[in-house]
């Protein structure tokens, strides 16, 4: 069990999306938030991860929301 500690946690929890694998459901935070956070972390690996997530989920991502998250994390695309 995880408790929300801040506004980002609360948003992520309230806007989680289901990931279904082998008839099991896992809940993950919004992809836009995950991508922005990975860019914010800034290591080479995190940036590669962010680019990969963005590429494979291009059809599902809200680009305006992604820009909003990047801005809130202080990340310039």
C-alpha positions as CSV (number, residue, x, y, z in Angstrom):
1,X,0.0,0.0,0.0
2,X,1.2,3.5,-0.9
3,X,0.0,6.7,0.5
4,X,0.1,10.0,-1.4
5,X,2.6,12.4,0.0
6,X,2.2,15.4,-2.3
7,X,0.2,16.8,-5.2
8,X,2.1,14.7,-7.8
9,X,1.4,11.5,-5.9
10,X,-2.3,12.4,-5.6
11,X,-2.5,13.2,-9.4
12,X,-0.8,10.0,-10.3
13,X,-3.0,7.9,-8.1
14,X,-6.2,9.6,-9.2
15,X,-5.3,9.3,-12.9
16,X,-3.7,5.9,-12.9
17,X,-4.1,3.6,-15.9
18,X,-4.5,-0.1,-16.0
19,X,-1.8,-2.3,-17.5
20,X,-3.0,-5.8,-18.1
21,X,-0.5,-8.6,-18.5
22,X,-1.3,-12.3,-18.4
23,X,-4.8,-11.6,-17.1
24,X,-3.4,-9.6,-14.2
25,X,-4.0,-5.9,-13.8
26,X,-1.3,-3.5,-12.6
27,X,-1.8,0.2,-12.1
28,X,0.7,2.7,-13.4
29,X,0.8,6.5,-13.3
30,X,0.0,8.6,-16.3
31,X,2.6,8.1,-19.1
32,X,2.9,11.9,-19.6
33,X,3.9,12.3,-16.0
34,X,6.4,9.4,-16.1
35,X,8.0,10.8,-19.3
36,X,8.4,14.3,-17.8
37,X,9.8,12.8,-14.5
38,X,12.3,10.7,-16.4
39,X,13.5,13.8,-18.3
40,X,13.7,15.7,-15.0
41,X,15.9,13.0,-13.5
42,X,18.2,13.7,-16.4
43,X,20.6,10.8,-16.4
44,X,21.5,9.4,-19.8
45,X,19.5,6.2,-19.0
46,X,16.5,8.2,-17.7
47,X,16.4,10.3,-20.9
48,X,16.7,7.2,-23.0
49,X,13.8,5.7,-21.0
50,X,11.7,8.8,-21.5
51,X,12.3,8.8,-25.2
52,X,11.4,5.1,-25.5
53,X,8.2,5.4,-23.5
54,X,7.2,8.4,-25.6
55,X,7.9,6.5,-28.8
56,X,6.0,3.3,-28.0
57,X,3.0,5.1,-26.6
58,X,2.9,8.0,-29.1
59,X,-0.8,7.1,-30.0
60,X,-1.9,7.4,-26.4
61,X,-0.1,10.4,-25.1
62,X,-1.7,13.8,-24.7
63,X,1.1,16.1,-26.0
64,X,-0.4,19.2,-24.3
65,X,-0.5,17.4,-20.9
66,X,3.1,16.2,-21.5
67,X,4.2,19.8,-22.1
68,X,2.3,20.8,-19.0
69,X,4.1,18.2,-16.9
70,X,7.5,19.1,-18.4
71,X,6.9,22.7,-17.5
72,X,5.9,21.8,-13.9
73,X,9.1,19.7,-13.5
74,X,11.1,22.5,-15.0
75,X,12.1,20.5,-18.1
76,X,12.4,22.1,-21.5
77,X,11.6,19.7,-24.3
